[in-house]
Amino acid sequence: MERLNDILRELGISKVKLAKCLGVSRQMIYNYLELDDINKWPKDKKVILLNILGIKSADELDDIKVDTDYIMDVETRINSLFENSSKSELGEGNVIFSGLNEERKELLHNVIDEIKERLEDEKDEDGFNIILYLYHYLQSMPSMKELKYILAYVSKVGGYTKPYEFAFDETEQFVFESILFSAFNLYHAGTSSKAKISETHKRFVSQIEHKLEEKMSRTLEMNALKIQAMKELGITEVNDDNVTEFMYKIDEIQARKSKN
């Protein structure tokens, strides 16, 4: 197994990439690689790995010479594997991908893979909370344009996007990235202790609490409008037959309130 790990490292095949090739989680790959013999792997996974490496049995591992030609051959086999897998998983029969072009299907597929991997370990609370907050992040984007600038910043820092590439408003993105860069430098410098920035955090908490109060107030107000509208219409539930009349009644009640 040590030789297999060496070959994978020389080929540049990460645990994540290997997991995608075999159709298992990254944790399962770690479990496989801890075994002392590849023949102890599930037969179907072993066959896929041997096909990727271009050999017929584990006995041939020691004969593999990782050079440029071999690396290219392996990449060709992996790309073919991914292409066939994508055609199957991204097909029109899968409703979640319907209505999307191939580029967007592939992106959604990759996002789902990343999310699924972080949710597979039920003991991984960090992984769960990361996805939960990511969900909240996506929900907040329509009302906070700055969030897309944060995504662009992370993409650039991660080396996925060129530093002078601006997908959104160039001026606003440029300013936001510069400020965010300064903030991260300040954070990593360790010069801002908790005591020094406690007042700033208090203002942050106060702002959040104010927004929550406003949200609660709007929710209570809307619930009161719904109850009043249903009472005036003499209905006990809103359905397809009365929803239009119900919405008109809410507008009417709001108009009466604004005049008073």
N, C-alpha and C positions, 0 to 999 in steps of 0.2 A: 504493500500500500504506500510505502514511502516513495517508491519509484513513480507510482501514479500521481502522487501529490507533486513531485518534481516536474513531471511532464505537464500537468495542468498549469503549474506556475510558469514554466517556460513558454507555454502556448498563450499565456495571458487570459486563461479561462477562469473567471472569478466564480465564487460559490453561487452568486446570484445567477450568473449566466448558465452555469451547469444545472442549477435547479430548474431554470426555464426550459433547458433542453430536455430534461428528464420528466418535466411536468410534476415536480414535487416542491415542497417548501425548502427554503434555505436551511432550516434546522434539520430537515431530513437528510440533506446533503452532508451536513456535519456528522450526523449519525452514521451514514454510509461510510464516510472516510475514516471513521474511528474503528471500523471492523478490520480485522487482520488479513482478510482475504476477499478479493472482489467477487469470488464465487459464492460468497455468503449474501451478496446483494440479491434483491428480487430479480428473477430471471429477465423480465421485460426491461428493467432499468439497466441491467448489465449488458444486454444485447444492444440497446441504444448507445451506451457509452463505447462499447467495442466498435460499433459502426462509425461513430464519430472519429475515433482514433484510427480507423482503417485497419483493424486487426481482427482476427477470428477468435482468439482466446487470450486469457490473462497472461499466459506463458510468453506471449510475444512482446510484453511491455518492455522487457530489458533490451529488446532489439530495436526499439524506436530511437531514431536519431532526429532530434528537433532542429531542423534547419529551415531556411526560407521556403523551400518548396513544400516541406511537410506542413508548415504553418498555413500556407495558402490552401493546401488540400483540405486541411481540417476546417478552415474558415468556410470553404465552399460547401462542405458537408453540413456544417452548422446552419449556414444561410439557407440551404435547401430544406433542412429540417424546420426552420422557423417559417419559411415560406409556405410549406405544406400545412403546418400547424395553423398559421394565420388564415389560410383559405378555408380551413375547416371551422375554426372558432369565430371568424369574422364574417361568416356567410350570412346571406340574407335570411336564412332560417332562424337566426338568433335575433329575437325581437329587440334586444337592447342596442343592437348596432343598426337597426333599420333606419333608413333615411339619411345615413351618413356616407360620405365618400370614403375611399380607401385610406386616405391620409388620416382622417378623423377617426375612422374605425381603429386603426393601428394605435393612435394616441390613447383612445379610450381603453383599449385592450391593455396597454402598458400601465395605465393608471390603476386599472382594476387589479392587475397583478401585484403592483406595489402595495395597494391597500390590503388586499387579501393576505399577503405575507405578514403584515404587521398585526393582523387580527387573528391569525391562526393559533398563536400561543395564548391560551386563556389566562395564563399567569402573568403575561406581559402587560401590566397596567400602563406603563409608559406608551407602549405601542397603541393601546386602545385610546388613551387620551390624546395622542397625537392625531389620530384619525378623527376623533370627536371634535377637536379644535379646528382641524382642517375643514370639517363639515360646516362649523360655525363661520369659519373664514369665508367660505364660498357663499354662505347665506348673507354675509355682511357686505359683499362686494358691490351690489347694486347701489348701496347708500354711502359707500366710502371709496371714492375713486383712487385714493392713495394706496389701497391694498394691491392694486395691479402693479404699482411702482415697486412695492416690496418684492413681489414675485420676480420682476425684471432684475432687481438688484441681486437676489439670491441666484438667479440663473447665471448672471455674469460672474459672481464670486465663485460659483461652482465650475466655471469654465465651459458652460454650455452655450453661452452667448457672447459675442464680441463686445468689448467695453464701450465702443462708440456706436453700437446698434441700438436704435430707439424705436420700439414697436408702437409706443403710445405718443402722447404729446411730448415732443423733444425737450422743450424748455422746462416744463414741469417735472419731467422724469429726470432731467439733468440736475435740477436743484434738489429734488428729493433724494437722489442717489448720493449726492455730495453730503447732505446733512446726515443721512443714514450712515455713511462711511465714517463721518466724524463721531457719531454716537457710538458705533461699534469700537472705534479706536479708544474712546474714552472708557468704555466698559472693560476692554481687554487690558488697558493700562493699569487698572486696579487702583487708580487714584481717587475714585469716587466711592467712598465708603457708604454703608447703609445710613449712618448717622448724618452724613453730609447731604444726602438726597432725600431724607425722610419727608421734608416739607413738600418736595416735588411729588413724592408718592402720595402724600395726603391730598394734594390737589387732584391727582389722578383718580383716587378713590372717590373723592367728592363729586367729580364730574360723572363718573360711572353711576354712582348712587342717584344723582339727579336724573340721569337718563332713564334709569330703571323706574323711578317714581313717575316720570312722564309717561312711560310705556304702560305702567299699571293704571294710571289715571285714564289714558286713552282706551284701555281695555275695558275698564269699568263703565266708562261713558258709552262705549259701543254696545256693551251688554245691556245697559239701561235702554238704549234706543231700540234694540231688538225686542226687548220685552214689551216696551210701549207700543211698537209697531204691531206686534202680534196681538196685543190686547185690543187695539183700535180696529184691527181687521177681523177680530173674532176667530183667530186660528190658533191651533196648538202646536203646529210644526210647519216648517218651511220645506216645500217640495217643488218638483218641476212645474207643477200646475200654478202655484201661487208665488214663485220666487220673484217674478217681474213686478207684480203688484206690491210685494213685500219691500223691494228695493225703492220703489217710488214712494212708499209710505215713509221709509226712513228719511229720504230726501225732503219730504214734506215736513216732517217733524223737526229736522235740522233747520229748515227755512223759517219755521215758526219761532224756534228758539233764538235765531239770530236777530229777529225783529224785536224781540222783547228786551 
